[in-house]
Amino acid sequence: MSVYLLHRFSRPGRVLRELDRLGEPPARYGWMRFLRAKLWLHLRRDYAVAEAEFARAARAAPGLMMARAYMAETSLCRGREARAWGVIDAAVARYGGRAGVEARAWRGAMRLWTGRYEEALADLTPTAAAGARFARAWRGGALAQLGRLEEAERELRASLLERRDDHEALVWHGEALRRLGRREEASRALEDALILHPRSPWALANRGLLRLELGRERHARADLEAMTSKDRKVFAKEAGGGSPREVFEAALRLARGVRRVDAYLRPLWDRE
């Protein structure tokens, strides 16, 4: 009960300490293994431990689709691509109903993040129509990366009507609007994204590019300085030094289809 209450009231660090104190949970407690795996991934970023715990959770609770989806995502972050795609493909094949729709949307997101935009769209078009959570935002991102900006903007606007505080959708929407030349709207979307995550490299890169388009170089440099030093170093290296514009463009090039700020997803774009 104490683990549940701590989780319910958003105390992840204490939840993980309590789980560590309790030791190995009974095999039948799949939800507890799943929670432990998520915390190892998000708080400690120990991908090997998290992946093993997700696998145990999936065995303990075969109906828990999310355990398999997270296991695939964790494998992808570890560079174990064949295993990642095998796990998520098996999940898509395994589950029917709502769980099957969500598993396919998750595969679409993984395809988006790894630059497989046409394949992502093949998963995300039917799952967005079926109401899968976040699928419309991911579909909008895939459309944007394929240059289908008007379609992307419409899909992302619709996604944000459902979930206004979705940072990922806000960044994609701001980016699509910027590329369409709709600068005032783009600025508002990116400002909203930065309220949620002030050091989001993807929101800052897009706002920096927007400010350069508006001739506001000093403000664009401020966006560059607002990034973490670690992010700035990675992007500058990709840009070969270069101007702020080149660094912002390098950031979005490295990101491919990632616009989330979860630290554990960093290996998908920081490949040093």
Backbone hydrogen bonds in HBPLUS format (Angstrom, degrees):
<---DONOR---> <-ACCEPTOR-->    atom                        ^
c    i                          cat <-CA-CA->   ^        H-A-AA   ^      H-
h    n   atom  resd res      DA  || num        DHA   H-A  angle D-A-AA Bond
n    s   type  num  typ     dist DA aas  dist angle  dist       angle   num
A0005-LEU N   A0001-MET O   2.95 MM   4  6.22 165.6  1.97 157.4 160.8     1
A0006-LEU N   A0002-SER O   2.98 MM   4  6.11 164.1  2.00 149.7 153.9     2
A0007-HIS N   A0003-VAL O   3.00 MM   4  6.17 160.8  2.04 149.9 155.5     3
A0008-ARG N   A0004-TYR O   2.78 MM   4  5.97 158.8  1.82 151.0 158.0     4
A0009-PHE N   A0005-LEU O   3.00 MM   4  6.20 144.5  2.13 145.8 153.8     5
A0011-ARG N   A0006-LEU O   2.99 MM   5  5.28 145.3  2.11 147.5 152.9     6
A0010-SER N   A0007-HIS O   3.09 MM   3  5.15 155.1  2.15 115.1 112.6     7
A0015-VAL N   A0011-ARG O   2.96 MM   4  6.19 151.1  2.04 153.0 162.3     8
A0016-LEU N   A0012-PRO O   3.00 MM   4  6.25 163.3  2.03 153.7 156.1     9
A0017-ARG N   A0013-GLY O   3.07 MM   4  6.36 158.0  2.12 145.1 151.5    10
A0018-GLU N   A0014-ARG O   2.86 MM   4  6.02 154.4  1.92 145.6 152.8    11
A0019-LEU N   A0015-VAL O   2.86 MM   4  6.13 155.8  1.92 151.4 158.5    12
A0020-ASP N   A0016-LEU O   2.88 MM   4  6.11 156.6  1.93 147.9 154.3    13
A0021-ARG N   A0017-ARG O   2.91 MM   4  6.14 152.1  1.98 143.1 151.0    14
A0022-LEU N   A0018-GLU O   2.94 MM   4  6.20 151.3  2.02 147.0 154.3    15
A0023-GLY N   A0019-LEU O   3.16 MM   4  6.37 131.9  2.41 139.5 151.0    16
A0023-GLY N   A0020-ASP O   3.22 MM   3  5.26 136.5  2.42  95.2 106.9    17
A0029-TYR N   A0026-PRO O   2.95 MM   3  5.62 162.4  1.98 123.3 128.9    18
A0030-GLY N   A0028-ARG O   2.99 MM   2  5.69 134.7  2.21 102.9  90.4    19
A0032-MET N   A0029-TYR O   3.16 MM   3  5.47 126.5  2.46 102.6 115.2    20
A0033-ARG N   A0029-TYR O   3.26 MM   4  6.67 157.1  2.31 151.1 157.2    21
A0034-PHE N   A0030-GLY O   2.87 MM   4  6.10 156.4  1.93 151.2 158.5    22
A0035-LEU N   A0031-TRP O   2.94 MM   4  6.15 157.3  1.99 143.7 149.4    23
A0036-ARG N   A0032-MET O   2.94 MM   4  6.14 161.3  1.97 145.9 151.3    24
A0037-ALA N   A0033-ARG O   2.87 MM   4  6.09 159.4  1.91 148.9 154.6    25
A0038-LYS N   A0034-PHE O   2.99 MM   4  6.27 161.3  2.02 151.7 156.1    26
A0039-LEU N   A0035-LEU O   3.05 MM   4  6.28 158.5  2.10 150.9 156.5    27
A0040-TRP N   A0036-ARG O   2.91 MM   4  6.20 157.4  1.97 153.1 159.4    28
A0041-LEU N   A0037-ALA O   2.97 MM   4  6.18 149.1  2.07 145.9 154.6    29
A0042-HIS N   A0038-LYS O   2.85 MM   4  6.05 169.9  1.86 154.8 157.1    30
A0043-LEU N   A0039-LEU O   2.81 MM   4  5.46 157.5  1.86 141.7 149.5    31
A0045-ARG N   A0040-TRP O   2.79 MM   5  5.92 109.0  2.30 139.3 158.8    32
A0046-ASP N   A0040-TRP O   3.28 MM   6  5.92 159.7  2.32 139.9 142.1    33
A0050-ALA N   A0046-ASP O   2.99 MM   4  6.15 167.8  2.01 156.1 160.2    34
A0051-GLU N   A0047-TYR O   2.83 MM   4  5.90 164.5  1.85 149.2 153.6    35
A0052-ALA N   A0048-ALA O   3.08 MM   4  6.25 161.8  2.12 145.8 150.7    36
A0053-GLU N   A0049-VAL O   2.93 MM   4  6.16 155.8  1.99 151.2 158.1    37
A0054-PHE N   A0050-ALA O   2.83 MM   4  6.10 156.3  1.89 154.9 161.4    38
A0055-ALA N   A0051-GLU O   3.00 MM   4  6.24 154.5  2.06 145.8 152.7    39
A0056-ARG N   A0052-ALA O   3.02 MM   4  6.32 151.7  2.10 143.2 150.7    40
A0057-ALA N   A0053-GLU O   2.85 MM   4  6.09 156.7  1.90 148.1 154.9    41
A0058-ALA N   A0054-PHE O   2.90 MM   4  6.13 154.2  1.96 148.0 154.6    42
A0059-ARG N   A0055-ALA O   3.06 MM   4  6.34 149.6  2.15 142.7 150.6    43
A0060-ALA N   A0056-ARG O   2.88 MM   4  6.11 157.1  1.93 150.1 156.9    44
A0061-ALA N   A0057-ALA O   2.84 MM   4  5.92 148.0  1.95 147.6 156.0    45
A0064-LEU N   A0061-ALA O   2.87 MM   3  5.52 168.9  1.88 129.9 132.9    46
A0065-MET N   A0063-GLY O   3.05 MM   2  5.80 121.3  2.41 110.8  94.6    47
A0067-ALA N   A0064-LEU O   3.13 MM   3  5.78 143.2  2.27 115.2 123.7    48
A0068-ARG N   A0065-MET O   2.99 MM   3  5.47 122.5  2.33 110.2 123.3    49
A0069-ALA N   A0065-MET O   3.04 MM   4  6.37 157.1  2.09 151.5 158.8    50
A0070-TYR N   A0066-MET O   2.87 MM   4  5.98 168.3  1.88 150.9 153.6    51
A0071-MET N   A0067-ALA O   2.97 MM   4  6.06 147.3  2.08 136.3 146.2    52
A0072-ALA N   A0068-ARG O   2.97 MM   4  6.21 155.4  2.03 146.0 151.3    53
A0073-GLU N   A0069-ALA O   2.99 MM   4  6.29 159.8  2.03 148.2 153.9    54
A0074-THR N   A0070-TYR O   2.81 MM   4  5.96 158.5  1.85 150.7 156.3    55
A0075-SER N   A0071-MET O   2.98 MM   4  6.18 157.2  2.03 146.2 152.2    56
A0076-LEU N   A0072-ALA O   2.97 MM   4  6.24 153.1  2.04 146.6 154.2    57
A0077-CYS N   A0073-GLU O   3.00 MM   4  6.33 155.6  2.07 147.6 153.5    58
A0078-ARG N   A0074-THR O   3.04 MM   4  6.32 138.1  2.23 141.6 153.0    59
A0078-ARG N   A0075-SER O   3.11 MM   3  5.03 126.4  2.42  92.6 106.8    60
A0080-ARG N   A0075-SER O   2.89 MM   5  5.10 149.4  1.99 161.9 152.9    61
A0079-GLY N   A0076-LEU O   3.01 MM   3  5.17 159.5  2.05 107.0 113.2    62
A0084-ALA N   A0080-ARG O   2.94 MM   4  6.16 160.3  1.98 152.9 159.4    63
A0085-TRP N   A0081-GLU O   2.92 MM   4  6.16 171.1  1.93 165.1 164.1    64
A0086-GLY N   A0082-ALA O   2.98 MM   4  6.07 152.7  2.06 141.8 150.3    65
A0087-VAL N   A0083-ARG O   2.88 MM   4  6.06 159.6  1.92 156.3 160.5    66
A0088-ILE N   A0084-ALA O   3.06 MM   4  6.33 169.6  2.07 155.1 157.4    67
A0089-ASP N   A0085-TRP O   2.90 MM   4  5.84 157.6  1.95 144.5 151.5    68
A0090-ALA N   A0086-GLY O   3.02 MM   4  6.07 154.8  2.09 139.4 146.5    69
A0091-ALA N   A0087-VAL O   2.99 MM   4  6.25 147.2  2.10 141.8 151.0    70
A0092-VAL N   A0088-ILE O   2.98 MM   4  6.22 158.5  2.03 148.3 153.2    71
A0093-ALA N   A0089-ASP O   3.01 MM   4  6.28 155.8  2.07 146.5 153.1    72
A0094-ARG N   A0090-ALA O   2.83 MM   4  5.90 141.2  1.98 141.7 152.9    73
A0095-TYR N   A0091-ALA O   3.18 MM   4  6.19 165.6  2.20 157.8 156.7    74
A0100-GLY N   A0096-GLY O   3.13 MM   4  4.49 153.8  2.20 112.8 113.9    75
A0101-VAL N   A0097-GLY O   3.15 MM   4  6.53 152.7  2.23 149.1 156.9    76
A0102-GLU N   A0098-ARG O   2.98 MM   4  6.24 163.3  2.01 155.1 159.1    77
A0103-ALA N   A0099-ALA O   2.91 MM   4  6.09 153.5  1.98 145.6 153.1    78
A0104-ARG N   A0100-GLY O   3.04 MM   4  6.22 157.1  2.10 144.6 150.1    79
A0105-ALA N   A0101-VAL O   3.01 MM   4  6.28 153.7  2.08 146.6 154.2    80
A0106-TRP N   A0102-GLU O   2.93 MM   4  6.16 152.6  2.01 145.8 153.2    81
A0107-ARG N   A0103-ALA O   3.00 MM   4  6.34 153.2  2.07 145.3 152.2    82
A0108-GLY N   A0104-ARG O   2.95 MM   4  6.26 150.9  2.04 143.3 151.6    83
A0109-ALA N   A0105-ALA O   2.91 MM   4  6.30 146.9  2.03 146.0 155.1    84
A0110-MET N   A0106-TRP O   2.98 MM   4  6.33 159.3  2.02 151.8 156.7    85
A0111-ARG N   A0107-ARG O   2.93 MM   4  6.20 153.1  2.00 148.7 156.2    86
A0112-LEU N   A0108-GLY O   2.89 MM   4  6.14 150.8  1.97 144.4 152.9    87
A0113-TRP N   A0109-ALA O   2.88 MM   4  6.17 165.4  1.90 158.4 160.7    88
A0114-THR N   A0110-MET O   3.18 MM   4  6.30 138.2  2.36 137.8 147.7    89
A0116-ARG N   A0111-ARG O   2.79 MM   5  4.91 152.3  1.87 161.4 154.6    90
A0115-GLY N   A0112-LEU O   3.12 MM   3  5.34 165.8  2.14 114.5 115.6    91
A0120-ALA N   A0116-ARG O   2.87 MM   4  6.06 149.7  1.96 147.4 157.5    92
A0121-LEU N   A0117-TYR O   2.93 MM   4  6.15 157.2  1.99 147.3 152.4    93
A0122-ALA N   A0118-GLU O   3.09 MM   4  6.40 147.0  2.20 141.9 150.6    94
A0123-ASP N   A0119-GLU O   3.29 MM   4  6.67 142.3  2.44 143.7 152.2    95
A0123-ASP N   A0120-ALA O   3.07 MM   3  5.33 129.8  2.34 101.7 114.4    96
A0124-LEU N   A0120-ALA O   2.82 MM   4  6.00 158.5  1.86 153.6 161.1    97
A0125-THR N   A0121-LEU O   2.93 MM   4  5.65 156.3  1.99 147.5 148.9    98
A0128-ALA N   A0124-LEU O   2.85 MM   4  5.63 150.3  1.93 137.4 144.7    99
A0129-ALA N   A0125-THR O   3.22 MM   4  6.35 158.6  2.27 142.2 147.9   100
A0130-ALA N   A0126-PRO O   3.01 MM   4  6.21 134.9  2.22 134.8 147.0   101
A0132-ALA N   A0127-THR O   2.92 MM   5  5.44 171.3  1.92 158.5 155.6   102
A0131-GLY N   A0128-ALA O   3.06 MM   3  5.10 157.9  2.11 102.6 109.5   103
A0135-ALA N   A0132-ALA O   3.21 MM   3  5.43 157.2  2.26 117.1 123.3   104
A0138-TRP N   A0134-PHE O   3.05 MM   4  6.34 166.8  2.06 159.5 163.1   105
A0139-ARG N   A0135-ALA O   2.78 MM   4  5.91 156.8  1.83 147.6 154.8   106
A0140-GLY N   A0136-ARG O   2.90 MM   4  6.07 155.8  1.95 144.4 150.9   107
A0141-GLY N   A0137-ALA O   2.97 MM   4  6.31 150.7  2.06 145.9 153.9   108
A0142-ALA N   A0138-TRP O   2.96 MM   4  6.30 157.1  2.01 151.4 156.9   109
A0143-LEU N   A0139-ARG O   2.93 MM   4  6.19 162.8  1.96 154.1 158.8   110
A0144-ALA N   A0140-GLY O   2.93 MM   4  6.13 155.5  1.99 146.0 152.9   111
A0145-GLN N   A0141-GLY O   2.98 MM   4  6.24 159.8  2.02 150.3 155.2   112
A0146-LEU N   A0142-ALA O   3.05 MM   4  6.29 133.4  2.28 141.2 153.6   113
A0146-LEU N   A0143-LEU O   3.17 MM   3  5.08 131.8  2.41  93.5 106.6   114
A0148-ARG N   A0143-LEU O   2.88 MM   5  5.12 148.6  1.98 160.8 152.3   115
A0147-GLY N   A0144-ALA O   2.94 MM   3  5.08 158.6  1.99 107.6 113.1   116
A0152-ALA N   A0148-ARG O   2.94 MM   4  6.13 156.4  2.00 148.9 156.7   117
A0153-GLU N   A0149-LEU O   2.85 MM   4  6.00 163.5  1.87 151.3 154.8   118
A0154-ARG N   A0150-GLU O   3.14 MM   4  6.38 161.5  2.18 147.4 151.7   119
A0155-GLU N   A0151-GLU O   3.00 MM   4  6.24 163.5  2.02 153.3 157.8   120
A0156-LEU N   A0152-ALA O   2.88 MM   4  6.05 162.8  1.91 157.4 162.2   121
A0157-ARG N   A0153-GLU O   2.89 MM   4  5.99 153.9  1.96 146.5 153.9   122
A0158-ALA N   A0154-ARG O   3.04 MM   4  6.24 158.1  2.09 145.1 150.9   123
A0159-SER N   A0155-GLU O   2.91 MM   4  6.16 150.9  1.99 142.8 151.5   124
A0160-LEU N   A0156-LEU O   2.97 MM   4  6.17 155.5  2.03 146.3 151.8   125
A0161-LEU N   A0157-ARG O   3.15 MM   4  6.44 131.0  2.40 138.9 151.2   126
A0161-LEU N   A0158-ALA O   3.21 MM   3  5.17 135.2  2.42  94.4 106.6   127
A0162-GLU N   A0159-SER O   3.07 MM   3  5.36 135.8  2.27 101.7 113.5   128
A0163-ARG N   A0159-SER O   3.05 MM   4  6.35 144.1  2.18 141.9 152.8   129
A0166-ASP N   A0163-ARG O   3.29 MM   3  5.78 148.1  2.40 124.1 121.6   130
A0170-LEU N   A0166-ASP O   2.96 MM   4  6.25 157.3  2.01 155.4 162.8   131
A0171-VAL N   A0167-HIS O   2.95 MM   4  6.24 157.3  2.00 156.7 161.8   132
A0172-TRP N   A0168-GLU O   3.04 MM   4  6.32 170.6  2.05 152.2 154.7   133
A0173-HIS N   A0169-ALA O   2.80 MM   4  5.93 158.7  1.84 148.6 155.4   134
A0174-GLY N   A0170-LEU O   2.86 MM   4  6.03 166.0  1.88 148.3 152.2   135
A0175-GLU N   A0171-VAL O   2.85 MM   4  6.04 157.4  1.90 152.2 159.0   136
A0176-ALA N   A0172-TRP O   2.86 MM   4  6.11 162.9  1.89 152.9 157.0   137
A0177-LEU N   A0173-HIS O   2.91 MM   4  6.10 165.9  1.93 155.1 159.3   138
A0178-ARG N   A0174-GLY O   2.87 MM   4  6.01 156.1  1.92 144.8 151.9   139
A0179-ARG N   A0175-GLU O   2.99 MM   4  6.21 163.8  2.01 150.8 154.6   140
A0180-LEU N   A0176-ALA O   2.95 MM   4  6.17 132.0  2.19 139.3 152.8   141
A0180-LEU N   A0177-LEU O   3.13 MM   3  4.96 128.6  2.41  91.0 105.1   142
A0182-ARG N   A0177-LEU O   2.92 MM   5  5.14 149.6  2.01 159.0 153.3   143
A0181-GLY N   A0178-ARG O   3.01 MM   3  5.15 156.1  2.07 104.8 112.4   144
A0186-ALA N   A0182-ARG O   2.97 MM   4  6.13 155.3  2.04 149.2 157.3   145
A0187-SER N   A0183-ARG O   2.86 MM   4  6.00 157.9  1.91 148.8 154.1   146
A0188-ARG N   A0184-GLU O   3.13 MM   4  6.43 155.6  2.19 145.6 151.2   147
A0189-ALA N   A0185-GLU O   3.04 MM   4  6.34 163.3  2.07 153.4 157.4   148
A0190-LEU N   A0186-ALA O   2.97 MM   4  6.16 163.3  1.99 154.6 159.2   149
A0191-GLU N   A0187-SER O   2.89 MM   4  6.02 152.8  1.97 146.1 154.1   150
A0192-ASP N   A0188-ARG O   3.00 MM   4  6.21 157.6  2.05 146.9 152.6   151
A0193-ALA N   A0189-ALA O   3.00 MM   4  6.30 151.3  2.08 142.6 150.7   152
A0194-LEU N   A0190-LEU O   2.93 MM   4  6.16 152.0  2.01 145.5 152.6   153
A0195-ILE N   A0191-GLU O   2.96 MM   4  6.24 134.5  2.17 144.2 156.3   154
A0196-LEU N   A0192-ASP O   3.39 MM   4  6.71 151.0  2.48 141.7 147.6   155
A0197-HIS N   A0193-ALA O   3.01 MM   4  6.32 156.0  2.07 145.4 152.6   156
A0200-SER N   A0197-HIS O   3.06 MM   3  5.43 159.2  2.11 126.7 124.5   157
A0204-LEU N   A0200-SER O   2.99 MM   4  6.14 166.4  2.01 156.4 160.8   158
A0205-ALA N   A0201-PRO O   2.87 MM   4  5.89 153.4  1.94 137.7 145.2   159
A0206-ASN N   A0202-TRP O   3.17 MM   4  6.21 159.7  2.21 136.5 141.9   160
A0207-ARG N   A0203-ALA O   2.86 MM   4  6.06 161.0  1.90 149.7 155.6   161
A0208-GLY N   A0204-LEU O   2.77 MM   4  5.82 154.3  1.83 145.1 153.0   162
A0209-LEU N   A0205-ALA O   3.00 MM   4  6.22 159.1  2.04 145.7 150.6   163
A0210-LEU N   A0206-ASN O   2.93 MM   4  6.15 156.8  1.98 145.8 152.8   164
A0211-ARG N   A0207-ARG O   2.83 MM   4  6.05 158.7  1.87 150.8 156.1   165
A0212-LEU N   A0208-GLY O   2.97 MM   4  6.24 149.2  2.07 145.1 153.7   166
A0213-GLU N   A0209-LEU O   2.97 MM   4  6.26 153.4  2.04 146.8 154.0   167
A0214-LEU N   A0210-LEU O   3.09 MM   4  6.41 134.7  2.30 139.0 151.5   168
A0216-ARG N   A0211-ARG O   2.73 MM   5  5.03 160.8  1.77 158.5 151.7   169
A0215-GLY N   A0212-LEU O   2.99 MM   3  4.92 160.3  2.03 103.5 109.3   170
A0220-ALA N   A0216-ARG O   2.99 MM   4  6.28 150.1  2.08 148.8 158.4   171
A0221-ARG N   A0217-GLU O   2.90 MM   4  6.20 155.6  1.96 153.1 158.8   172
A0222-ALA N   A0218-ARG O   3.11 MM   4  6.42 141.3  2.27 136.0 146.5   173
A0223-ASP N   A0219-HIS O   3.09 MM   4  6.50 141.3  2.25 140.9 150.5   174
A0223-ASP N   A0220-ALA O   3.05 MM   3  5.09 122.9  2.38  94.8 109.3   175
A0224-LEU N   A0220-ALA O   3.10 MM   4  6.53 149.3  2.20 145.1 153.6   176
A0225-GLU N   A0221-ARG O   2.95 MM   4  6.27 156.3  2.00 148.4 154.4   177
A0226-ALA N   A0222-ALA O   2.92 MM   4  6.08 131.3  2.16 136.6 149.8   178
A0227-MET N   A0224-LEU O   3.28 MM   3  5.65 153.5  2.36 104.9 112.2   179
A0232-ARG N   A0228-THR O   2.93 MM   4  6.18 171.8  1.93 160.6 162.8   180
A0233-LYS N   A0229-SER O   2.97 MM   4  6.06 155.5  2.03 143.8 149.9   181
A0234-VAL N   A0230-LYS O   3.17 MM   4  6.42 160.0  2.22 147.3 151.8   182
A0235-PHE N   A0231-ASP O   2.97 MM   4  6.25 167.9  1.99 160.3 163.3   183
A0236-ALA N   A0232-ARG O   2.84 MM   4  5.93 159.4  1.88 149.9 156.3   184
A0237-LYS N   A0233-LYS O   3.01 MM   4  6.10 153.6  2.08 143.3 150.2   185
A0238-GLU N   A0234-VAL O   3.10 MM   4  6.38 157.4  2.15 145.3 151.2   186
A0239-ALA N   A0235-PHE O   2.90 MM   4  6.17 145.2  2.03 143.3 153.5   187
A0240-GLY N   A0236-ALA O   2.92 MM   4  6.00 111.1  2.41 135.2 151.7   188
A0241-GLY N   A0236-ALA O   2.82 MM   5  4.96 172.2  1.83 148.5 149.9   189
A0240-GLY N   A0237-LYS O   3.09 MM   3  4.99 149.9  2.18  97.3 106.6   190
A0247-VAL N   A0243-SER O   2.97 MM   4  6.30 152.3  2.05 153.9 162.5   191
A0248-PHE N   A0244-PRO O   2.85 MM   4  6.11 165.0  1.88 158.7 161.8   192
A0249-GLU N   A0245-ARG O   2.92 MM   4  6.11 164.5  1.94 152.3 157.0   193
A0250-ALA N   A0246-GLU O   2.90 MM   4  5.98 147.7  2.00 136.5 145.8   194
A0251-ALA N   A0247-VAL O   2.95 MM   4  6.22 150.1  2.04 146.5 154.1   195
A0252-LEU N   A0248-PHE O   3.22 MM   4  6.60 161.2  2.25 152.2 154.8   196
A0253-ARG N   A0249-GLU O   2.94 MM   4  6.13 145.7  2.06 143.2 153.7   197
A0254-LEU N   A0250-ALA O   2.87 MM   4  6.07 161.9  1.91 153.0 156.8   198
A0255-ALA N   A0251-ALA O   2.99 MM   4  6.17 151.9  2.07 144.4 152.8   199
A0258-VAL N   A0255-ALA O   2.93 MM   3  5.15 164.2  1.95 127.0 132.1   200
A0265-LEU N   A0262-ASP O   3.08 MM   3  5.72 156.7  2.13 117.3 124.0   201
A0266-ARG N   A0263-ALA O   3.07 MM   3  5.51 165.4  2.09 117.2 120.9   202
A0268-LEU N   A0265-LEU O   2.92 MM   3  5.73 159.0  1.96 128.2 134.6   203
A0269-TRP N   A0266-ARG O   2.93 MM   3  5.72 156.7  1.99 126.3 132.0   204
A0270-ASP N   A0266-ARG O   2.79 MM   4  5.66 173.3  1.79 169.1 168.1   205
